[in-house]
Amino acid sequence: MSSSFLKLSAFLQKYRTPVLLIGCGGAFTANIFYHVFPNGTYRKLYQAWSKGQPASLSEKLENTFQAVLKDCAVGSSENYSAFASFGFQPLGAGIPWLPAGAQVGIPANFNSTTDDAAGITNRTILINGKEVEWDSDIGTNLKQSLLFSPEAQKFAIAREVIRLETAGPLLHAAVAPACLAGICVNSVVLKHVFGLYAGPLLARGVVNLVVVGLGAAFYMLASDEVSQWLDYKSDRRAASLSLQYAKGGVEFYDKILSRNQSLRMLMGPKGEEVYAPSGNLFPTNLFSMKHAPYTARRDGIAGLLKELKM
């Protein structure tokens, strides 16, 4: 066992640069893979289905999508395509300047209006094994939170388009290899500084464990910070397109918060674990908060809206 460990240690010492490059490349590839091939990965995962067939995007939503691409002044609208997705808010993946382009999923409830909520009320939603009663008070509140004005719909789609257009996936995918490189460099530097290469193997092992632990913690923090920075940046740029987009942004996050408050009540104890009374999401653990709080995102756009009105 010790002989194998020593051989491995000697191998890593001799070829640490190639091993580091392969490791960083692997980490980057794992994080960016589904953005490089969004049609065969991301779209299949989030595609909405109807009667055993992939649901098609309505002409209304396709026109809305094309209008958003024009407003965002993307490099080439041909590099973007939209599809009907499940869920209740848009999502996107891909890198626009690569051959596969970018995919943006638009949910069916964006077809609904205050005069015609068929896209919502004709869907069966089960929460805790019980079907949501749309005519009840809580059902009515949930239904209203899923109905968005054209301005709110455009904002929600625009923030996804802008995140993809500004290389958000590449930036987020770069965090893991950067942290991995930092772990390796710091490990080597510390062992050189304290002269551990001529010391006992146990001391080098302890240093490696400490550096890896700190690196893992830094990765979690850095990944969350980058995600939140991209959230705020995409929101602000989408809201800055026009006064209508800014108004739509405030409405969009108001309704997201209202939806989460309704789900908190419908889900009972489980809902109280997932959603805060404000409608924000609770962190999945004490050390990770992947996305910016919805209240902060709404307040940021509300501040921008005041600036635009002045």
C-alpha positions as CSV (number, residue, x, y, z in Angstrom):
1,M,0.0,0.0,0.0
2,S,2.7,2.5,1.0
3,S,4.8,1.4,-2.0
4,S,1.9,2.2,-4.4
5,F,1.3,5.6,-2.6
6,L,5.0,6.5,-3.0
7,K,5.0,5.6,-6.7
8,L,1.9,7.7,-7.2
9,S,3.5,10.6,-5.3
10,A,6.6,10.3,-7.4
11,F,4.6,10.2,-10.6
12,L,2.6,13.3,-9.6
13,Q,5.8,15.1,-8.6
14,K,7.4,14.3,-12.0
15,Y,4.5,15.1,-14.2
16,R,2.6,17.6,-12.1
17,T,2.3,20.2,-14.9
18,P,0.7,17.9,-17.5
19,V,-1.5,16.4,-14.7
20,L,-2.6,19.9,-13.7
21,L,-3.4,20.9,-17.3
22,I,-5.4,17.7,-17.8
23,G,-7.2,18.2,-14.5
24,C,-8.1,21.8,-15.3
25,G,-9.2,20.9,-18.8
26,G,-11.3,18.1,-17.5
27,A,-13.0,20.4,-14.9
28,F,-13.7,23.0,-17.5
29,T,-15.1,20.4,-20.0
30,A,-17.4,18.9,-17.4
31,N,-18.9,22.3,-16.6
32,I,-19.2,23.5,-20.1
33,F,-20.2,20.3,-21.9
34,Y,-24.0,20.8,-22.0
35,H,-23.5,24.4,-23.1
36,V,-21.5,23.2,-26.1
37,F,-24.2,20.7,-27.1
38,P,-27.4,22.3,-25.7
39,N,-29.7,20.7,-28.3
40,G,-28.7,17.1,-27.3
41,T,-28.4,17.7,-23.5
42,Y,-30.1,20.8,-22.1
43,R,-33.1,20.9,-24.5
44,K,-33.8,17.2,-24.0
45,L,-33.8,17.6,-20.3
46,Y,-36.1,20.6,-20.1
47,Q,-38.3,20.0,-23.2
48,A,-42.1,20.1,-22.5
49,W,-44.1,17.2,-23.8
50,S,-47.7,16.9,-24.9
51,K,-49.5,13.6,-25.6
52,G,-46.2,11.8,-25.9
53,Q,-44.7,14.3,-28.3
54,P,-42.4,17.3,-27.8
55,A,-44.5,20.4,-27.3
56,S,-44.1,23.0,-29.9
57,L,-43.6,26.7,-29.2
58,S,-46.6,28.9,-30.0
59,E,-46.4,31.5,-32.7
60,K,-47.1,34.1,-30.1
61,L,-44.1,33.1,-28.0
62,E,-41.9,32.7,-31.1
63,N,-42.7,36.3,-32.1
64,T,-42.0,37.5,-28.5
65,F,-38.7,35.7,-28.6
66,Q,-37.7,37.3,-31.9
67,A,-38.7,40.7,-30.6
68,V,-36.5,40.3,-27.5
69,L,-33.5,39.2,-29.7
70,K,-34.0,42.4,-31.7
71,D,-34.2,44.5,-28.5
72,C,-31.1,42.9,-27.1
73,A,-29.2,43.6,-30.4
74,V,-27.6,40.1,-30.3
75,G,-24.8,39.4,-32.8
76,S,-26.8,37.0,-34.9
77,S,-30.4,36.0,-34.1
78,E,-29.8,32.8,-36.1
79,N,-27.6,31.5,-33.3
80,Y,-30.5,31.5,-30.9
81,S,-33.5,29.2,-30.9
82,A,-36.4,28.8,-28.5
83,F,-38.4,25.8,-27.4
84,A,-41.3,25.0,-25.2
85,S,-40.0,24.1,-21.7
86,F,-41.7,22.8,-18.6
87,G,-41.7,24.8,-15.4
88,F,-42.9,28.4,-15.0
89,Q,-40.0,30.7,-16.0
90,P,-37.5,30.8,-18.9
91,L,-34.1,29.2,-18.8
92,G,-31.3,28.9,-21.3
93,A,-28.0,27.3,-22.2
94,G,-25.5,27.4,-24.9
95,I,-22.7,29.5,-26.4
96,P,-24.1,31.7,-29.2
97,W,-20.9,31.8,-31.3
98,L,-20.4,28.0,-31.4
99,P,-22.0,25.9,-34.1
100,A,-24.8,24.5,-31.8
101,G,-25.7,28.0,-30.8
102,A,-27.9,28.8,-27.7
103,Q,-31.2,27.4,-26.6
104,V,-33.8,29.3,-24.6
105,G,-36.7,27.4,-23.0
106,I,-40.0,29.4,-22.6
107,P,-42.8,27.9,-20.4
108,A,-46.4,27.3,-21.5
109,N,-47.8,29.7,-18.9
110,F,-46.3,32.6,-20.9
111,N,-49.1,31.9,-23.4
112,S,-51.6,32.7,-20.7
113,T,-53.2,36.1,-20.0
114,T,-55.4,37.6,-17.3
115,D,-58.3,37.1,-19.7
116,D,-57.4,33.5,-20.6
117,A,-55.5,31.4,-18.1
118,A,-56.0,28.2,-19.9
119,G,-52.3,27.5,-20.2
120,I,-52.2,27.3,-16.4
121,T,-55.6,26.1,-15.2
122,N,-55.8,23.2,-17.7
123,R,-52.6,21.7,-16.2
124,T,-52.7,19.3,-13.3
125,I,-50.3,20.3,-10.6
126,L,-49.8,18.0,-7.7
127,I,-48.3,19.3,-4.4
128,N,-47.9,16.8,-1.6
129,G,-49.9,14.3,-3.6
130,K,-52.9,16.7,-3.8
131,E,-54.1,18.5,-6.9
132,V,-54.1,22.3,-6.7
133,E,-57.6,23.7,-6.6
134,W,-57.4,26.7,-8.9
135,D,-60.7,28.1,-7.5
136,S,-59.5,28.2,-3.9
137,D,-58.0,31.3,-2.4
138,I,-54.5,29.9,-2.4
139,G,-55.0,28.5,-5.9
140,T,-56.2,31.9,-7.2
141,N,-53.1,33.5,-5.7
142,L,-50.8,30.9,-7.3
143,K,-52.6,31.3,-10.6
144,Q,-52.2,35.1,-10.5
145,S,-48.5,34.8,-9.8
146,L,-48.0,32.7,-12.9
147,L,-49.7,35.3,-15.2
148,F,-47.1,37.8,-16.6
149,S,-47.6,40.9,-18.7
150,P,-45.9,41.1,-22.1
151,E,-43.3,43.4,-20.5
152,A,-42.5,40.9,-17.7
153,Q,-42.3,38.1,-20.2
154,K,-39.9,40.0,-22.4
155,F,-37.7,40.9,-19.4
156,A,-37.6,37.2,-18.2
157,I,-36.5,36.1,-21.7
158,A,-34.1,39.0,-22.2
159,R,-32.1,38.2,-19.0
160,E,-31.5,34.7,-20.3
161,V,-30.4,35.9,-23.7
162,I,-28.1,38.5,-22.2
163,R,-26.5,35.9,-19.8
164,L,-25.7,33.7,-22.8
165,E,-24.7,36.6,-25.0
166,T,-22.2,37.9,-22.5
167,A,-20.5,34.5,-22.1
168,G,-22.0,33.7,-18.6
169,P,-21.6,29.9,-19.0
170,L,-17.9,30.3,-19.9
171,L,-17.2,32.5,-16.9
172,H,-19.0,30.1,-14.5
173,A,-17.2,27.1,-16.0
174,A,-13.8,28.7,-15.5
175,V,-14.2,28.9,-11.7
176,A,-13.5,25.1,-11.1
177,P,-10.2,25.0,-13.1
178,A,-9.1,28.3,-11.7
179,C,-9.6,26.9,-8.1
180,L,-7.9,23.6,-9.0
181,A,-4.9,25.4,-10.4
182,G,-4.8,27.6,-7.2
183,I,-4.9,24.5,-5.0
184,C,-1.9,22.9,-6.9
185,V,0.2,26.1,-7.0
186,N,-0.4,26.9,-3.3
187,S,0.4,23.4,-2.3
188,V,3.8,23.5,-4.2
189,V,4.6,27.0,-2.9
190,L,3.9,26.1,0.7
191,K,6.0,23.0,0.6
192,H,8.9,24.9,-0.9
193,V,8.6,27.7,1.6
194,F,8.6,25.4,4.6
195,G,11.2,23.0,3.1
196,L,8.8,20.0,3.3
197,Y,10.1,18.3,0.1
198,A,13.1,17.2,2.2
199,G,10.9,16.4,5.2
200,P,8.7,13.6,6.2
201,L,5.9,12.4,3.8
202,L,3.3,12.9,6.6
203,A,4.0,16.6,6.8
204,R,3.5,17.0,3.0
205,G,0.3,15.0,3.3
206,V,-1.1,17.3,6.0
207,V,-0.3,20.4,3.9
208,N,-2.0,18.9,0.9
209,L,-5.1,18.1,3.0
210,V,-5.3,21.6,4.4
211,V,-4.8,23.3,1.0
212,V,-7.4,21.0,-0.6
213,G,-9.9,21.7,2.2
214,L,-9.4,25.5,1.9
215,G,-9.5,25.3,-1.9
216,A,-12.8,23.4,-1.8
217,A,-14.3,26.0,0.5
218,F,-13.0,28.8,-1.8
219,Y,-14.5,27.1,-4.8
220,M,-18.0,27.0,-3.2
221,L,-17.8,30.7,-2.3
222,A,-16.3,31.7,-5.7
223,S,-18.9,29.7,-7.6
224,D,-21.7,31.3,-5.7
225,E,-20.3,34.8,-6.1
226,V,-19.9,34.4,-9.8
227,S,-23.5,33.1,-10.1
228,Q,-24.8,36.0,-8.1
229,W,-22.8,38.5,-10.1
230,L,-24.1,37.1,-13.3
231,D,-27.7,37.3,-11.9
232,Y,-27.3,40.9,-11.1
233,K,-25.5,41.8,-14.3
234,S,-28.1,40.1,-16.5
235,D,-31.0,41.6,-14.6
236,R,-29.5,45.1,-14.9
237,R,-28.7,44.9,-18.5
238,A,-32.1,43.5,-19.4
239,A,-33.9,46.2,-17.3
240,S,-31.7,48.9,-18.9
241,L,-33.1,48.1,-22.4
242,S,-36.1,50.4,-21.8
243,L,-38.5,51.7,-19.2
244,Q,-40.9,48.9,-20.2
245,Y,-38.3,46.2,-19.6
246,A,-37.5,47.7,-16.2
247,K,-41.2,47.7,-15.2
248,G,-41.5,44.2,-16.4
249,G,-38.5,43.2,-14.3
250,V,-40.1,44.5,-11.1
251,E,-43.3,42.7,-11.9
252,F,-41.5,39.5,-12.8
253,Y,-39.7,39.3,-9.4
254,D,-42.8,40.4,-7.5
255,K,-44.7,37.5,-9.0
256,I,-41.9,35.0,-8.4
257,L,-41.9,36.0,-4.7
258,S,-45.7,35.7,-4.6
259,R,-45.5,32.3,-6.3
260,N,-43.0,31.0,-3.7
261,Q,-45.1,32.3,-0.9
262,S,-48.1,30.4,-2.2
263,L,-46.0,27.3,-2.6
264,R,-44.7,27.7,0.9
265,M,-48.3,27.4,2.2
266,L,-49.3,24.6,-0.2
267,M,-46.3,22.5,0.6
268,G,-46.7,22.7,4.4
269,P,-43.6,21.9,6.5
270,K,-41.6,21.1,3.4
271,G,-42.4,24.5,1.9
272,E,-41.2,26.2,5.1
273,E,-37.8,24.4,4.6
274,V,-37.5,25.5,1.0
275,Y,-39.1,29.0,0.9
276,A,-38.6,32.0,3.3
277,P,-41.7,34.0,4.3
278,S,-40.6,36.7,1.9
279,G,-40.6,34.2,-1.0
280,N,-36.8,33.9,-1.3
281,L,-35.2,30.5,-1.5
282,F,-33.4,29.2,1.5
283,P,-29.8,28.1,0.8
284,T,-29.4,24.4,0.2
285,N,-26.8,24.4,2.9
286,L,-25.0,26.8,5.3
287,F,-22.1,27.3,2.9
288,S,-23.8,27.7,-0.5
289,M,-26.3,30.2,-1.9
290,K,-26.1,29.8,-5.6
291,H,-28.4,32.5,-6.8
292,A,-29.0,36.1,-5.6
293,P,-32.1,36.6,-3.4
294,Y,-35.2,37.5,-5.4
295,T,-35.9,40.4,-3.1
296,A,-32.5,41.9,-3.8
297,R,-32.9,41.4,-7.5
298,R,-36.3,43.1,-7.5
299,D,-35.0,46.0,-5.4
300,G,-32.1,46.5,-7.7
301,I,-34.3,46.8,-10.7
302,A,-36.8,49.0,-8.8
303,G,-33.8,51.4,-8.1
304,L,-32.9,51.4,-11.8
305,L,-36.5,52.1,-12.7
306,K,-36.5,55.2,-10.5
307,E,-33.3,56.4,-12.3
308,L,-34.9,55.8,-15.7
309,K,-38.0,57.8,-14.8
310,M,-35.9,60.8,-13.6
